[in-house]
Amino acid sequence: MAYEPKTVGRCPNCDEVITRDWLLIEYESDGRPARFAECPDCRNVVHPSAE
């Protein structure tokens, strides 16, 4: 069975797919889930946009 990491969104800067492997923190803001992740391509810390 192949390992397929879950996608958490796309980088708003370069549009690269960000997987859970790059997730830095996940939290709740105003009752909604939010997260910060490092982009594997441009290496910026971003709020991944939904797929």
Beta strands, then each sheet from edge to edge (+ up, - down):
strand 1: 7-10
strand 2: 17-19
strand 3: 23-29
strand 4: 32-38
strand 5: 45-46
sheet 1: 1+ 2-
sheet 2: 3+ 4- 5+
end
